[in-house]
Amino acid sequence: MMTTTPLSRLLDRMALATPPGIHLGLDRVVTLLERMGHPQRQLQTIHVAGTNGKGSVIAFLEAILLAQGYSVARYTSPHLVRFNERIHIQGREVADEPLVEALEQVMRLGDGIAATWFEKITVATFWLLVQQGLGISGANQGVVLLETGMGGRLDATNVVDPLLTLITAIGLDHTEYLGSNIEAVAREKAGILKPGVPAITSCGPGPAREVISARAAVIGAPLLLPGVDYRFEIAETSSDWVFEDAAGRLILPAPGLAGRHQYENAALAVAGARALAECGWPVSKAAIDAGLARVSWPGRLEFLSGTPEVLLDGAHNPLGMTALARFLAESHRDPASRTLIFSALNDKDLHAMVALLAPRVGQVVVVSVGGARACATEVLGSLWRDRGKKVWETIDFQEAWSRASDITPPGGQILVSGSLYLVGRAHSLLDSRRSCESGGHSS
């Protein structure tokens, strides 16, 4: 039986007091920040936008900056299991007590402001980090790594004056809010660029980069481009790779996150770390090496040992599914021995996601996870049957896991993908089981 805590009860109360749906815009968050004393003005941030790879880039940067000895905080979304995962200070989840204090402060001072749930927790995070001493006048003055929630231009996080802005790979996602083509999505992401603030993107040649470059030129944001201002090469005969920019050439250890796409994310993080020297935050080669090796980002090509082997990946749009399918294609495992547990939200391009992943899996177990936005199991099942797959429809993740365990052949693999909400359910269940098997107790 799940026990409630003051934090969980407060989050439930906030959800009930918040207008349903997604409402982009900055008016509400600006008003709320005014009442809170503008805590965002005390923070030195690196602001990261993009469709895929934001969390990975932040994880690389966090590990690098911690290895350098700096005070570091990060704010990311969504969480997999615990709300506290969204806010890390010095590599550790923030505790319940300061979170409750910050959220209660927002609830008190935000009375009468119809702010969204994400706006409230974003403002609470800014206030909390200042209270924890990470502001410019604090005892633990540091760098805050800040991930946009959706888009960029109208995202609640776009109220900071950052040290640096980073834009990762761009694809179609949240099209009902961000636009139906790459150019429109890129314009929203490029909304985080600020006049005079250095910016770096990992977008290669194409319409997204053209939009970002045009926006940077209009507002006067110095922009570094891959293949032009920085470049990387992956060695074929060793695990090392080469990064090069105006500051010189580095031979670096393989990224600690799996998948070839992580080299692109790591290169963007290294370019960002090198650019920080111009902002008064120099980073050594030793710190870059250590950070790349130590990085951790749960739920992204994450292997869990056991029988059968489990692979968790939070791919939840065609761009993410392309990276996952490429990774699976490079493995030596027979796709027929791989059982997929799949769920997705109904606002995603499900046909494209299924088409990309279908050649890499054998049988499929579908489950509806994600609340009102979750796609129904019968719809998911139909999509996979149309691809010639044998499908089991289940009512919850517990049943999905049991079914997948039963049907996966000896030596096979269970893949959990399609939704970060689904990966969170998997983590919650498997963490609980491991705790019970080891005789541990959760507090």
N, C-alpha and C positions, 0 to 999 in steps of 0.2 A: 504494500500500500504506500502510495506516494505521500510524503509529509510536506506540509506547506511551511514556508518560512516568511518572516517579515518582508523579504525582498519579493518573493513570488506573489504574496498577497498585494503588495503595492503595485507590482506590474499588472496584475489582474485589474486592480482599481483604475489604473491609468488607461488600460485598454477600454474599459467600460465608459470612461469619461472622454474618449477620443472619437471624433467623427470617423466613420468607416471609410475605407477606400484610400487611394493615393491622391494627394493634392500637392502638386509641385508649386513652388513659389517661395519667395524669401521674406515677404512682408511679416508673416507671423513669427518666424524665427528671429528676425531683427528686433521686433517689438519685445519678444521674450528675453533676448540677450540684453536689451537696454535695462529691463527690470532686474536682471541678474548682475548688472555692473560691467557688461562687456568683457567677460572672461576670455573670450577668443583673442582679444588684443594683447593679452599677456603671454600668448603661446607662440613659439617658433615652430612652424609646421612645414611638412612636405606633403603636398596635396596630390593625390593619385586618382585619376579617372581612367575609364576604358571599359570595354565589354568583358574581356577575359584577362586574367593574369594580375589583377590589382592586388589581391591578397597575397599571391606568391611574391610579387615585387616588394610589397611591404614586409613580408617575412624575411626575405633576403636582406633588405636594408636594416631591419631591426637586429638581425644577427650580426651584421657587419658593424653597426654602430655600438652595439653592446660589447663586441670584441675590442673596439677601440677604447672602451672605458667611459663612454658618454652615458648620461641619463637619457632613457628612451621610453616613450609611451606610444601605444598604437591604438587606433579606434577603427574597427572593421565590422562588417556585417555580411550575412546574418551569422548567428551563432549556430553550432551544431547541436549541443546538448544543454549547456548552461548559459544564461544571459551574460554572466561574468566574462565569458570568452571574448566578448566584443571589446573589452578594455584591458589592455596589458600595460603594466608598469614594470620596467626592468625585467621583462620577459615572463612575468607572472600575472595571472588573472587578478584583477582587483577584488578585494574582499567584499562581502555583503554589506558591512556596516557603512563604509563611506559611500557606497552606491545608494543605499537607502536614504542617507542624509542628503545627497545631491538630488535625487528624484523627488524627495519631499519638498526641498527648497523650490524646485521647478513647479511642483503642484501648487504650492502656496503663492508664489509670485506670479504664476501664469494664470491665475484665476481670471476667467473672462476672455482669455485668448484661445481661439479654436485651433490650437496647434495640433499637428498630427503626432502620432506616437513616436515616429522617427525624429521629428523636430524636437520633441521634449527630451528624448534620451541623448540627442546630440548636444543640446544646450547643457544638460546635466553633466555630460562628459567633460565639456570645456571647463565648467565650474569645478568639477571634481579634480581635474588635473592641476588647476591653479591651487586648490586647497592642499594638494599633495606636494606642492613645492616645485612643480615643473615649469612655472611661469618665469618670465625674464627677471623678476626680482625674488624668485624662490630659492630655497636652500638647495634644491635639486634641479636647477635650471637645465633643461634638456631639449631634445627634439621630439616633436609629436608627429607620428606618421598617420595620416588622415585619409581614409578611403571614402570616396563618394558612395552614397547609397544607390542612386539612380541618376543617370545622365551626368550632369555637372553644372550647367548654367543655372538651373533653378533648384539644385539639390541643397538640402539644409546645411551641408558642410561648406557651401561656397560663400562663406562670410569671413574667411580668414585672409590675411595678407601674408602669403607663405614665403619661405626662403626659396622654394623650388616647386615646380609643378611637373608631374610626370603623366603621360598618357600612354596606356598599353594598347594591345591589339583591339581593333574595333570591328564589330560585326552587327548583324541585325538581332536586336533583343528589345523587349519592352516597346515594340513598335507603336502601340496605341498611345504611348506617351512621348516617345523620342523621335518618331518619324518612320516612314516605311522604306527608306533607302539609306545607303551608307553615308551619303553626303549629309542628310538631315541628322543622323545619329552623331556623326563627327562634329557637326556644329554645336550640338548640345554638350558633347564631351569637351570641346575646345573652349567652352564657357568658363572653365576654371583658370584659363590663362590670364595673367595680370600684367599691366604695363611695367616694363623694366625688370620683371621677375624671370630668371632663367627657366627655360622649359626644355624637356627632353621627351621624345616619343619613340616607341618601338615600331610604329607603323611604317611599313615599307612603301615603295612607290605605288601610287594609286589614288583614288578619289578621297579617301580618308585623310591621307597625308597632305593632299593638296588643300583641303579645307582647313586643316590645322595650321599649315604654313601660311595660308592667306590671312587667317585670323591673327596669328602671331605678328605678321608684318604690319597689319592695320593698327594694332595696339602697342607695338614696340616691345614685344617680348622676345628676347634672344632665344632661338630655338635650335637644338641639336638633333640631327637626323641620323638614323642608322644607315651605314653604308656611305655616309658623307662625312659626318663629324665624329662618328665612332663606328667601329666594326668588330666583328668577332668571327673566329673560325674554329670549328670543332675538329680536333685531331682524329684521324682514322685509326692510328696505331697505338694510342694511349688514351687514358682518361682525362688528360689535360686539354685545355683549350686556350685560345689566344684572344685577348682583348686589346684593342688599340684605339687611342684617341690622341688629341693634340698634346697631352701630357706624356705620352710614350706608350710602350708596348708591355703588356703583362702576360705571363704564362700562369694560368690559374687552375686550381683543382676542379674536378667535375662538380657541378651543383649537387647539393644534398637532396634535391627534389627530383623524382623520377620523370622521364619523358624528355624528348628532344626539344619540345617547345619551351622547357624551362631554361634552356640556354639563352633564348631571347629575353625571358624575364630576368634572368641573372645579369645579362649584359646591360639591360636598362637600369637595374639596381646598381651595378658597378659604375655606370656612367653617372648616375645620380650621386653616388658616394664620392666620386672624383670631383664633381661640380661643387660639392659642399665646401671644398677648400676655399673657394672664392667667397663663401658666405661666412668664413671664420670657423669652420668645423672640419679641419683636415682629417683625412683617413689614410692610414698606412696600408701598404701592400700586405703586411702580416694580418691586419684586421680583416681585409677583404678575403684572404685565404681562409682564415678561421671562420668567418661568417658564412661563406659559401658551403663549407663542410658541415657546420653545426645546424644549419637552418632546419626548421620543422614547420609543416603546415598541414594539419590533420585534414583528412577527407579529400586530398588531391593525390591521385595515384598512390594511395596508402595501402601497403600490404600488411595483412594480419596473419601471423603464422597459425597453423592448426590443420585439422583434417575435416573438411577440405580447406585448402588455402582460400583466403578472402582478399579481394581487391575492392577498395572503396574509392570512388571518384565522383566528385560533385559536378561533373559536366551536365549543364542544364540548358544548353542552347546549341545550335549547329556548330558554332566556332569551337566550343569546348568539346563537343562530340567528335569533331574532326581530329583534334589532338588525341583524344582517347583512342579512336579507331586506329590512328597511325601507330600509337604505342602498342596496341594489341597485335597489329599486323607484324610488328618487329619481334614479337615473342615467338617461341618455338611450340607453344601449346596448341593442340588441335582445338579449333573453335567448337567442335561438337562436344567437347568435355567441359565447356564453360556454361554455367547456368547464370542467367541474368535475372536479378531482382530489379524491376523497373517501375518507376513512378515519375510523373511529370506534372507541371502546372498547365492548365488549359489555355494559357495565353502564350505558350511557346510554339515554335514551328515543329510540331510533333512528327509530321511526315518526314521532314529532313533529318531529324534526330534518329528516327527509326531506320531510315534508309542507310545512314552512315554506319550504324552499329550492327545492323542485321548480319552482315557477312562474318562478324567476329564472335558470334555467340551461337550456342546450340539451342537449348530450351529456355523459355522465358516464364517468369512468375511476375504477375503484375499486381499492384496494390495502390490504392488511392491514399496519398499522403500530402498534406498541405492545406487542410481546411477548405474554405469556400473556393479557393483558386485551384484546387486539385482536380485533375482530370479523372473522370469516372473509370472504374476498372473495366467495364464493358467496352468503352471506347478504346482504352489502351490495348485490351485483348484483341480487338478487331484489327487494329493497326499491325500488330505483330503476326496475326494469322494471315493477313494479306501478304506478308513477307515469307509465308511458308513455315512459320515457326509453330511448334507445339506450345500451347499457352495454358497456364493455370491462373485463374483469377482468385484472389484471396481478400479477406475482409480487413486484415490489419498486418502490421509488419511481423508480429510474432508468428502468425500462420504462414506468412510468406517465407520467413526464415526456415521454419520447420519443413515446408514443402521443398524448398531449394535444397536443404540438407539431405532430404530423402531421395531426390531425383538426380543429384550430381554424381556422376560415375566415379569409381575409385581413381585417385590421382587427379581429379578434376579441380575446378575452381569455381567459386561463387563470386560474381561481379555485382556490385550494388551501384547503380548509377541512374541518372536522369533528373535528379533533384537534390539540392543540398538538404532539404527537409528530410528526404529519405535517408541520406547518409547520416544525418543526425540521429534518426531512429535506430539505424544499425549500430552506431557508436554507443548509444545509450544501452541497448540490449546486450551487446557484446561486452561492454565494460562491466555491466552488472553481473553477467555470467562469469567473467574472469575473476571478479572480486569474490563471488561465492565459491568458485573452485579453489581459490587460494586461501579461503578461510578469512578473507578481509571483511571489514564492515564499513559501510558508507555512513558518513555523519550527516 
